[in-house]
Amino acid sequence: MAYPAMPRFLELPVRAVVITSPGGPEVLSLEEVPDPVPGEGEVLVAVTAAGVNPADVMQRQGFYPPPPGASPYPGLECSGRIAQVGPGVSGWREGDSVCALMAGGGYAELAAVPAGEVLLVHGGAGGIGTMAIQLAKARGATVACTAGAPARLERCRELGADLAISYRDDDFVAAVKDFTGGRGADVILDIIGASYLARNVDALATGGRLLQISTRDGATAEVNFGVLMRKRITIFASTLRARPVAEKAVIVADVRDQVWPLVAAGRVVPVIAHTLPLAEAAQAHRLIDGSHVGKILLRT
């Protein structure tokens, strides 16, 4: 497939709208700036158009500074074509037409933007985790995960994890923030519960979502609502077992439509740790000790 040529300005010094000092519209100046470089999980967009929003006015006036690590130039949304694909990016190619929401930098001829959301999966080597890593990568996300033993961390990397963190040896909050340039994860899939709540909130980016699907390490915890409100964090909590049959049918239909094609194409594969006879259910339970990778099955 042939893609249209990149704009001629890509061969020239890059220009961006710079706020020379807080003030009125006259402080906006179109100037030559250093070329942006796409980082891990980012693409470089040749900007065709940038949206103008009240937030940009507030930034110009000095009331709405960009978050740490974000571009200093205004512009929270843009559209254009991918000029360069950064490391760790899959599912996108140079020349693809894109639009983006960003923390800043849209008022420019080139902008580095995240290629996909960053997902942090706790328990990446488990049955749910191994599937979550693959599904997220297939959807174009950047994936971080936690696991214990070195072998389990390596298996997570083989499945597509861009960052595998040892929950025994490392601080996952610090690791995720370092990996994302201080921004944090957009989504966290958590199976641990109470002991991780405060750290999950800390590790989330502004506007992030926490998906709580299990509470292995406690179901009761305190949370700072001020932090939740300031970061605009949403917490989704769910179980599957007690849902009505009609709701389960909807979930099954979604899996059939969205997941099965990925499995059929070989982009997502079931990870089976052990398969035992039905009569050995007790042994299967003994194997669920946190050292296996993937799913444990009983066969008839």
C-alpha positions in Angstrom: 0.0 0.0 0.0 1.4 3.4 -1.0 1.2 6.2 1.4 1.3 9.9 0.6 4.6 11.7 0.9 5.4 13.5 4.1 5.1 17.3 4.1 8.1 19.3 2.8 8.4 21.0 6.2 9.8 17.8 7.7 13.0 18.5 5.8 13.2 22.0 7.4 13.6 23.3 11.0 10.5 22.4 13.0 8.3 25.3 14.1 6.0 25.5 17.1 3.9 28.1 18.8 5.8 29.3 21.9 4.4 31.1 24.9 7.1 33.8 25.4 5.6 34.9 28.7 2.2 34.7 30.4 -0.1 37.3 28.9 -2.5 38.1 26.1 -2.6 36.6 22.6 0.4 38.7 21.5 2.7 36.5 23.6 2.2 33.6 21.2 5.2 33.4 18.8 5.8 30.9 16.0 9.5 29.9 16.4 12.0 27.3 15.4 12.3 24.6 18.1 14.3 21.4 18.6 12.9 18.4 16.8 10.8 16.2 19.0 12.0 12.6 19.5 9.5 9.8 20.0 10.1 7.9 23.2 9.1 4.4 24.2 5.6 3.7 23.0 5.3 7.0 21.1 4.9 8.1 17.5 6.0 11.3 15.8 3.0 13.0 14.1 3.4 15.4 11.2 0.6 17.8 12.4 -2.0 18.8 9.8 -4.3 20.6 12.3 -4.4 21.4 16.0 -7.5 22.0 18.1 -7.8 25.3 20.0 -9.4 25.0 23.4 -10.0 27.2 26.5 -7.3 25.2 28.2 -4.8 26.7 25.8 -5.9 30.2 26.7 -5.5 29.4 30.4 -2.0 28.0 29.7 -1.1 31.2 27.8 -2.3 33.3 30.7 -0.1 31.3 33.1 -2.9 29.5 34.9 -2.7 26.0 33.5 0.9 24.8 33.2 1.6 21.5 31.4 2.2 18.4 33.7 5.8 17.2 34.3 7.4 15.7 31.2 4.8 17.2 28.8 5.7 19.5 25.9 5.8 23.2 26.9 3.9 24.3 23.8 0.1 24.6 23.9 -2.3 22.2 22.1 -4.1 19.3 23.6 -5.3 17.7 20.4 -4.0 17.3 16.8 -4.5 15.3 13.6 -2.0 14.4 10.9 0.1 11.5 9.7 2.7 9.4 11.4 6.2 10.6 10.4 8.2 8.2 12.6 7.4 5.2 14.8 9.2 5.1 18.1 10.6 2.1 20.0 8.1 -0.4 21.4 5.2 0.6 19.1 3.2 -2.0 17.2 0.1 -1.7 15.0 1.1 1.7 13.5 3.2 2.6 10.4 4.6 5.7 8.9 2.0 7.5 6.8 -1.0 6.3 8.8 -3.6 9.0 9.4 -4.1 9.7 13.1 -5.6 12.0 15.6 -4.3 12.4 19.1 -5.1 13.7 22.6 -2.0 14.9 24.4 -0.8 16.8 27.4 0.7 19.5 25.2 2.6 20.3 22.0 -0.2 20.3 19.4 0.6 23.8 18.2 3.6 22.5 16.2 4.6 21.0 12.9 5.8 17.9 14.6 4.5 16.3 17.9 5.5 13.2 19.8 2.4 11.5 21.1 1.6 8.1 22.8 0.8 5.5 20.2 -1.5 3.7 22.6 -2.5 3.8 26.2 -0.2 2.4 28.9 -1.7 -0.6 30.7 -0.3 -2.0 34.0 -1.3 -5.6 34.6 -0.7 -6.9 38.1 -0.1 -10.7 38.1 1.1 -10.7 34.5 2.1 -14.3 34.6 -1.3 -15.7 35.7 -4.1 -16.9 33.6 -5.8 -13.5 33.4 -2.5 -11.6 33.1 -1.1 -13.6 30.2 -4.3 -13.0 28.3 -4.5 -9.3 29.2 -0.9 -8.7 28.0 -1.6 -10.2 24.6 -5.0 -8.6 24.1 -3.7 -5.1 25.0 -0.7 -5.5 22.7 -3.0 -6.6 19.9 -5.0 -3.4 20.5 -1.9 -1.3 20.2 -1.3 -0.5 23.9 2.0 -0.3 25.7 2.0 -2.9 28.5 3.7 -3.0 31.8 3.2 -5.9 34.3 4.2 -7.2 37.6 5.3 -10.7 38.4 7.6 -12.5 40.9 10.3 -14.9 39.7 12.7 -14.0 36.9 11.4 -16.8 34.7 7.8 -15.4 35.0 9.0 -11.9 34.2 10.8 -13.2 31.1 7.7 -15.1 30.0 5.7 -11.9 30.3 8.2 -10.2 28.0 7.9 -13.0 25.5 4.1 -12.5 25.5 4.6 -8.8 24.6 5.1 -6.9 27.9 7.2 -3.8 27.2 8.1 -3.5 30.9 8.1 -6.4 33.4 8.5 -5.4 37.1 9.4 -7.7 40.0 6.9 -6.9 42.7 9.4 -8.6 45.1 12.4 -6.5 44.3 11.2 -3.3 42.7 8.8 -0.4 43.4 6.2 -0.7 40.6 5.1 2.9 41.1 8.5 4.3 40.5 9.2 1.8 37.6 6.0 2.8 35.8 6.6 6.5 36.3 10.1 6.2 35.1 8.9 4.2 32.0 6.3 6.8 31.1 8.4 9.9 31.8 6.5 10.7 35.0 3.0 10.4 33.4 1.9 7.1 34.9 -0.3 4.3 33.5 -3.6 5.1 31.8 -5.2 1.8 33.0 -4.3 -0.6 35.8 -5.8 -4.1 35.9 -5.5 -5.2 39.6 -6.2 -8.5 41.3 -4.4 -7.7 44.6 -6.8 -5.3 46.3 -6.4 -3.3 49.5 -2.6 -3.3 49.9 -2.2 -2.0 46.3 -4.9 0.7 46.2 -2.9 3.7 47.3 0.0 2.7 45.1 -2.2 2.1 42.2 -3.7 5.6 42.5 -0.2 7.0 42.7 0.9 5.0 39.6 -2.1 6.2 37.5 -1.8 9.1 35.1 -4.3 12.0 35.2 -7.6 10.6 33.8 -6.5 7.1 34.5 -8.8 4.1 35.3 -8.4 1.4 37.9 -10.0 -1.9 37.0 -10.5 -4.0 40.2 -11.4 -7.6 39.5 -10.1 -9.4 42.6 -9.1 -8.6 46.2 -6.5 -11.3 47.0 -4.8 -9.2 49.6 -7.7 -7.5 51.4 -11.0 -5.9 50.5 -10.9 -2.8 52.7 -8.6 0.2 52.3 -8.5 3.9 52.7 -8.2 6.2 49.7 -7.5 9.9 49.4 -10.4 11.5 47.6 -8.4 14.6 47.0 -5.9 12.7 44.9 -8.7 10.9 43.0 -10.4 14.2 42.2 -7.2 16.0 41.3 -6.1 13.2 39.0 -9.7 12.6 37.7 -9.3 8.9 38.4 -12.1 6.4 37.8 -12.3 3.1 39.7 -14.3 0.2 38.1 -14.9 -2.8 40.3 -16.4 -6.0 38.9 -16.9 -9.7 39.4 -18.2 -12.2 36.9 -19.6 -15.1 38.8 -22.8 -13.5 40.2 -23.8 -11.6 37.0 -27.2 -12.4 35.5 -27.2 -14.8 32.5 -28.2 -12.0 30.2 -25.1 -10.0 31.1 -22.9 -13.0 30.7 -24.3 -13.6 27.3 -23.3 -10.0 26.3 -19.8 -10.6 27.6 -19.6 -13.9 25.6 -20.8 -12.2 22.5 -18.1 -9.5 22.9 -15.4 -12.1 23.4 -16.6 -13.9 20.2 -16.6 -10.7 18.2 -13.4 -9.1 19.5 -11.2 -11.8 20.9 -11.8 -14.9 18.9 -10.6 -13.4 15.6 -7.3 -12.5 17.3 -7.0 -16.1 18.6 -7.9 -17.5 15.1 -5.2 -15.3 13.6 -2.6 -16.4 16.1 -2.1 -13.0 17.6 -3.4 -14.2 21.0 -2.6 -17.7 22.2 -3.8 -19.4 25.4 -1.0 -19.9 27.8 -1.5 -23.3 29.6 0.7 -24.0 32.6 -0.6 -27.4 33.5 -3.3 -29.9 32.3 -4.3 -32.5 34.8 -7.0 -35.2 34.9 -10.3 -34.3 36.6 -9.6 -36.7 39.3 -6.5 -34.7 40.3 -8.3 -31.5 41.2 -6.6 -31.5 44.5 -3.2 -31.4 42.9 -4.4 -28.6 40.6 -5.2 -26.6 43.7 -1.8 -27.3 45.1 -0.2 -25.9 41.9 -1.9 -22.5 42.3 0.9 -21.1 44.4 2.1 -18.2 42.4 4.9 -20.0 40.6 3.1 -21.1 37.5 2.7 -19.1 34.2 -0.7 -19.1 32.6 -3.8 -21.2 33.2 -4.2 -24.5 35.0 -6.7 -26.9 33.4 -8.6 -30.0 34.3 -9.4 -32.4 31.6 -12.1 -35.1 31.6 
